[in-house]
Each structure stands twice: as structure tokens, then as C-alpha cells.
Amino acid sequence: MRVERPVSEKPPVSTAVALRALVRGRVQGVGFRDWVRRRARELGLNGSARNFPDGTTVEVIAEGARPALDALAAALKLGPPGAYVTAVDTTWTDATAAYDGFTIA
């Protein structure tokens, strides 16, 4: 018997992983964090995006299924119109289930 989960329900921590990405370039002041939030929600991911005080870096933390995170990581390399991404450094860890939805910090 297959059990269906609502789309908004968090995946079990045992099957979820976490991505931390530091995105560098012209990524502040161009709607990057809002774009990340929309993409993450479309992919069913939880987490947050925040600007670093250096003016050129956005930190993205996302948790969920690995295929969805891979899609987000690929999208981060392009960014929205108006952004110019020069580097994306990624770190993969176990999910913490500390996030409910995706927020902008």
C-alpha cells in the first residue's frame, strides 16, 4: 500500500539532506533571495536565504530530497535576470528539519 504525503509535509529527516550554498557575484539588490525562495518552494524545499554583509554573497540553506536540491543548486549558478553569479560553493550535510517552509532572512 502506498502512502501519499501532502506536498507541504516535510520529508522524513532520514531521507532528507541539506545544502548550504554560498552564492557570490552581483546577487544582492537584484531580487536574488526572493527568486531563491520561489524556486525552493516550487521544488518543495525548506530553508532560508540571507545576505552576507560583504555585499556580494548570499547564503542559501535548503533541506529536502536530493534531486530537488540538485535542481536548486544548478539554478543558483544562473540566478534571476539582473544577477551575475561568479561562484557557488556548496556543502552537503544531513538535514536537521529545523525549517518550516522557506524564508528570507
N, C-alpha and C positions, 0 to 999 in steps of 0.2 A: 504494500500500500504506500503510495506516495503522499507526502505531507507538503502542502503548499504553504509558504510563508508570505505574509504581506510584504510588498516591496519596501516599505519603510522600516521593517523589522531588521535589527542588526543581525549580521551573520554570527553564528557561534564563534567565540574567540578562538577555538581550536582550528577553525577553517579560515579565519581572517588573518591578514597580515597588515603591516603598517609600512607606509612610505613616508620618508622625510626628504623633501626636495628643497634645495636652496637654488632659486632661480635668479640669475644675475643679468643685468643689462638695463635697458630702458623699460622697467617693469613697475615703476611707481608713478602715480599720477596719470595712468593711461587706462584705468579700469581693469587692471590685471586680476586683482583679488576677487572682484565681483565675477569676472569671467571664469576664474577657477571654481568659485562656488557653484555657478550654474553647471559647469561641466561635471563637477563631483556629484552634484545632485542627480544629474541625468544618468550617471553611472552607478548610482546607489551607494555612494561612499559617504563616510562620516569623517569629520576632521575640522581643520581650520587653516586659514591663510593670514599671514601678518607681514607687515613691512618691517624691515630692519632699519635702524636709524642711519645706516650708511647712505641711504638714498638710492641705492642701486640693487637691492636684494629683497626678494620676497621669499619667506619660508612657508612651505606647504606641508602640512601633516595630514595624511589621509589614511583611513583604515577601511578594509573590506576585502573582497575577493581579488585574488592576484590578477586575473585577466582584466578586471576593471581598473585596477591600479596601473597595470601596464599601459592601458589606453590613456589614462590621465598623464602618466609620465611622458608618453610620446607627444601628447597635446601641449604639455608645458614647454617643450622645445620650440614650438611655433608661437604660442601665445595669441592674443587677440590682435585685431588691427590696431595699429598705433604703438604696439610694443615691439621691442627689438631685443630678443633673447641672445645673450652671448655665451652663457654656460648654464648647465643644470647639473648639480651634484646631488646624487641620490644615495640614500641609506635605507636598507630594508631591515625590519625587525618584526617581532611578534606583535600582534595587535593588543591593545590594552582595554578596549571597549570603554574608554574614558570619554568619548564624544557622542553626542546625541544630535545627529544632523551635521550640517557643515556651516561653520560660522566664519565671519571676518573679524579678526582681532585688531 
